Amino acid sequence: MIMQTGDSGDQFGVNYNFNYILLQVRECIEDHEEARIKLTVKDTDELIAWLQYYKKRVEKWQNAAGPKLENEDETTYMTRVLKVAKENNYFIERQEE
């Protein structure tokens, strides 16, 4: 399986066989082993839906917090990021349908 390196520095790869879509991930920054996940077609649809859901949440959170300001150190910036999350309930999970 060919692994691709994401912007995060971690790697992922996707392959398939007759029964499953195979997802393999490797966290490269820490000393972690690889994980290989077997997904059915239905699992894949659900995973894509969850990834899209969380992608929108992260984008919304990043846009609400904005970039790090010139006069902010890392601690001040992270405090502001967490404050924005709390104010906008970004930690509350999607409700059951």
N, C-alpha and C positions, 0 to 999 in steps of 0.2 A: 504494500500500500504506500503510495507516495504521500508524504506528509507536507503540508503547507504551513508556513510560519505566519501567524496573524500579527497584527499591529501590536498586540499585547506581548509578543515574544514567545507565546506558547504555540504549540503545533497541533494540527488536526488533519485527519484524512478520512475520506469516505470511499467505500467500495461496496460490493454487493455479491450475493450468491443467489441461488434460486429461491431461498426462503426469506432472506433478511437483507436489509440495508445495514452495512457495518460502519460504525462511527468509531474512530480511534482518536484519542486525545492524549497529549503529553504536556505537562506543565514544565517548561524549561527553566524557569527562574529558580524554582525550588528543586530539591532533590527528590522528585516524585516519580513513581513508575507510570507507565502508560496504562490507560484504561481503554478497553474495547467493548463497545456496546452494540448488541444486536437489536435492531428495530424492525418490526413488521411494517407493512405499508400503512396501516392505521396509526401505529406508533409514530411514524415519520410525520404524518399529517398533524398529529397532536403536538409533536416537538416543534414543528415549524410555527404553529399557532402560538405556542408559549414563547418561542424566541422572538416573534414579531411583537407580542404583547410587551415583553420586557424591554425590547429595543425602544419602543415608543416611550415607555416610562423613563428609561435612562436619558433619551434625547430631551424629554420634557424637563427632567431634573437638571441636566446640564444647561439647557437654555435658561431656566429660571435662576440658576446660581450664577451663570455667566463665567467668563474667564477670570483667572487670578489677576488681581490688580497689581500695579507696580509697587504700591506701598504696603502690600500684604506679604507677610511671611507665610510659610506653609501651614503653621498652626492656625493662624487667623483665617486663612482661606478655607481650611477644612472645617473650622467652626462655622463659618458662613454657609458652607455646603450642607452641613448637617442641620443647621437652623432652617434652611430653605426646605429640606426634606421633611422636617417635623411640621413646619407651617403648612405644607401642602399635602400631608399624609402620604408621602411616597412609600412609606414602609407598610402600608395597609395592603393586604393581598386582595386579589380579585375575588369577588363574592361568588358563591355557588349560584348557578342558574336554576 
